[in-house]
C-alpha cells in the first residue's frame, strides 16, 4: 500500500465546485467514496493494481481505468478544464455557443478585463 495523490484539472478552489469520487478495485468492489478538496485527493492504494475511477462534478463525469505503478501522483482532466501548453506558453480552450449545446465558436473577438 502507498499514498497516491489524484489531481483533477478543471475544478474550483477549496470546497467550491469539487468532484465526488468513487474508486473500485479490479474485482469491481467499491473501495473509496469521497470528495476532492482543492482539486486533490490523497488515498492509500496497492501498488501494481488496476483501479476504476468515477468522478462527477457539475454536469461532467470522468470514468476511467488507471494503473498504480511507481508514480505517486496521477492527473485527470475534466472536459471544461483549461490547460497550458508549455511549448509556446499559450492557453487552449473550447468556446461554445450559449444557446446551442456543443456548437463551437470558430472565430471572433474576446475582450478580457483584469
Secondary structure, 3 states (H helix, E strand, C coil): CEEEEEEEECCCCCCCCCCEEEEECCCCCEEEEEECECCEEEEEECCCEEEEEEEEECCEEEEEEEEECCCCEEEEECCCCCEEECCCCEEECCCECCCCCCCECCCCCCCCCC
